């Protein structure tokens, strides 16, 4: 990201003292019990390592289906003989699910939804709806439950419990970077689920929010970094902190530790839900103590050689100017950012272990002058939420097959034997590929819209991923039961002996039928 390192704003989630809230008249234990989030809120009361979070965010990239296809297209343009090949044959890393890739202190790491779920101590299941429109049926439910049937009511006038749930959303789940305080349509649905005792898929929501924030930072230079405490917990459980400690880089001066602001009974007074706060000696305090390491935490980096990891950290410390000693570790100026580069076919998916050196600022006056003369940062436009990160291997296979057909048709139309592609031809081919990909996205959107319309006509909400997963599960069970019934019926038929031919009985029946026919 083309943003100065010190310009980043790390947002730490707020820990919650539910006992203090209860002592001051706000009992939310039943709501949080349904969500199974007490371990998550317990994790939030811990340290945020500002330096590590900034270092991770400066190099973070989202690796999803869109990035996968773009990577394959780039490889084929560079080497046309790779058309029709698998990712393995292209020497590209296989795609299994959406990932966030970056480096921390020179160590390449990868974060997935599984990693987030483990760090949150919350199972990755429950309701997840995103990119909802204004006609979504659950908005009427939101209006009835949260707004008490009055759409003109202000959020400051809604029920106190619902206001506190909204505060949890904005300060514990989805930290915002300025703008309107009004929740989006998607967040209104989350608030409705929380208020109506419907479990949400918190890890998936957080994964989507992180992916959106990274893309937004690249596109519009968004400075705010959400989920600082969660990212710090991932670094701790992923043993990044342990590696830094072995190399004398885990001091508070280097990590720049901070905590989030506690939500307790005093918060109720500040929100004017209660008139007077009653403190208690048992009220929780912000903690900087790291959590205990899990034994089954998913790995976030591939390198297992301790010497190689130590070398990566030492090289990074040397380039960035961090002193590796136990007495007075300091950070010289700012940690340099690694220059972005395009992935190659051989080294796709990997990140450089080192960081490219930038010129250090001479003094604060020069830095401020530079900032004042820089171009203004464009304001973020509010709109519909982006589609959730796609992590389906089936969709990737379908997209790859469709693209292969189009590329084959393009080759038959434009290429001749002995043809040698020039750089101009490669640019034309890239343009053609982009047009075909855009057309494919439009076709898939039209197909999805038609499917959603049919499902809504029969009373099924297609945007409710939780419901669709259950529906697919029922279909699979029904199919397996049908197959088992057919199999058992066939086995029973095989066991039934063939009936002997009764000639006398059949003859008498025939005679009776003939006599009846004559009478008629």
Helices and strands as residue ranges (DSSP letters): G 5-7, E 9-10, H 18-23, H 29-35, H 38-44, E 48-49, H 50-58, E 61-63, H 65-78, G 80-82, E 99-104, E 107-111, H 113-120, H 137-145, G 155-157, H 160-168, I 169-173, H 185-195, H 202-220, E 224-225, H 228-237, H 240-246, H 252-255, E 257-258, H 265-270, H 306-320, H 364-373, H 393-414, H 423-457, H 465-495, H 503-519
